[in-house]
């Protein structure tokens, strides 16, 4: 049986982290298929209920980056 990759939801700040992720895309770097990126206006304003909802929806991990 193959080992399954963890499902990761990443909340990325529009002004910091998302810009870096976007630049990686311009450089033709690919995200792993088990990573879902959610762009947020500011990482300091992420509602904790978003994190709980992500975990309840089946995510194995949540990444918050600013």
URVENKA-V546976 format. One record per pair of residues at least 24 apart in sequence whose ideal C-beta (glycine too) atoms are under 10 Angstrom apart, sorted by the first residue. I is the first residue (numbers start at 1). J is the second residue. D is the distance in whole Angstrom. If there is no record, write none. Layout:
# URVENKA-V546976
i = (I | I)
j = (J | J)
d = (D | D)
This chain:
# URVENKA-V546976
i = (4 | 4 | 5 | 5 | 5 | 5 | 5 | 6 | 6 | 6 | 6 | 6 | 6 | 7 | 7 | 7 | 7 | 7 | 7 | 7 | 7 | 7 | 7 | 8 | 8 | 8 | 8 | 8 | 8 | 8 | 8 | 8 | 8 | 8 | 9 | 9 | 9 | 9 | 9 | 9 | 9 | 9 | 9 | 9 | 9 | 9 | 9 | 9 | 9 | 9 | 9 | 10 | 10 | 10 | 10 | 10 | 10 | 10 | 10 | 10 | 10 | 10 | 10 | 11 | 11 | 11 | 11 | 11 | 11 | 11 | 11 | 11 | 11 | 11 | 11 | 11 | 11 | 11 | 12 | 12 | 12 | 12 | 12 | 12 | 12 | 12 | 12 | 13 | 13 | 13 | 13 | 13 | 13 | 13 | 13 | 13 | 13 | 13 | 14 | 14 | 14 | 14 | 14 | 14 | 15 | 15 | 15 | 15 | 16 | 16 | 16 | 16 | 17 | 17 | 17 | 17 | 17 | 18 | 18 | 18 | 20 | 21 | 34 | 34 | 34 | 35 | 35 | 36 | 37 | 37 | 38 | 38 | 38 | 40 | 40 | 40 | 42)
j = (34 | 60 | 32 | 33 | 34 | 35 | 60 | 32 | 34 | 35 | 59 | 60 | 61 | 33 | 34 | 35 | 36 | 54 | 57 | 58 | 59 | 60 | 61 | 32 | 34 | 35 | 36 | 37 | 54 | 59 | 60 | 61 | 62 | 63 | 35 | 36 | 37 | 38 | 50 | 51 | 53 | 54 | 55 | 57 | 58 | 59 | 60 | 61 | 62 | 63 | 64 | 35 | 36 | 37 | 38 | 39 | 54 | 59 | 61 | 62 | 63 | 64 | 65 | 36 | 37 | 38 | 39 | 40 | 43 | 46 | 50 | 51 | 54 | 62 | 63 | 64 | 65 | 66 | 37 | 38 | 39 | 40 | 43 | 63 | 64 | 65 | 66 | 39 | 40 | 41 | 42 | 43 | 44 | 45 | 46 | 64 | 65 | 66 | 39 | 40 | 41 | 42 | 43 | 66 | 41 | 42 | 43 | 66 | 42 | 43 | 65 | 66 | 43 | 63 | 64 | 65 | 66 | 43 | 65 | 66 | 65 | 65 | 59 | 60 | 61 | 61 | 63 | 63 | 63 | 65 | 62 | 63 | 64 | 64 | 65 | 66 | 66)
d = (9 | 9 | 7 | 8 | 4 | 9 | 9 | 10 | 6 | 10 | 8 | 4 | 6 | 10 | 6 | 8 | 8 | 9 | 9 | 6 | 5 | 5 | 8 | 8 | 6 | 5 | 7 | 9 | 9 | 7 | 7 | 5 | 7 | 6 | 8 | 5 | 8 | 6 | 9 | 8 | 9 | 4 | 8 | 8 | 9 | 4 | 9 | 8 | 5 | 7 | 9 | 6 | 7 | 5 | 7 | 10 | 10 | 10 | 9 | 8 | 4 | 8 | 7 | 10 | 8 | 5 | 8 | 5 | 6 | 5 | 7 | 8 | 8 | 7 | 7 | 5 | 7 | 9 | 6 | 7 | 6 | 7 | 7 | 8 | 8 | 5 | 8 | 8 | 6 | 8 | 6 | 4 | 8 | 9 | 9 | 9 | 7 | 4 | 6 | 7 | 5 | 7 | 9 | 10 | 8 | 7 | 9 | 8 | 9 | 7 | 7 | 5 | 7 | 9 | 9 | 4 | 6 | 10 | 9 | 10 | 9 | 9 | 10 | 9 | 10 | 10 | 8 | 10 | 9 | 10 | 10 | 10 | 10 | 9 | 10 | 9 | 7)
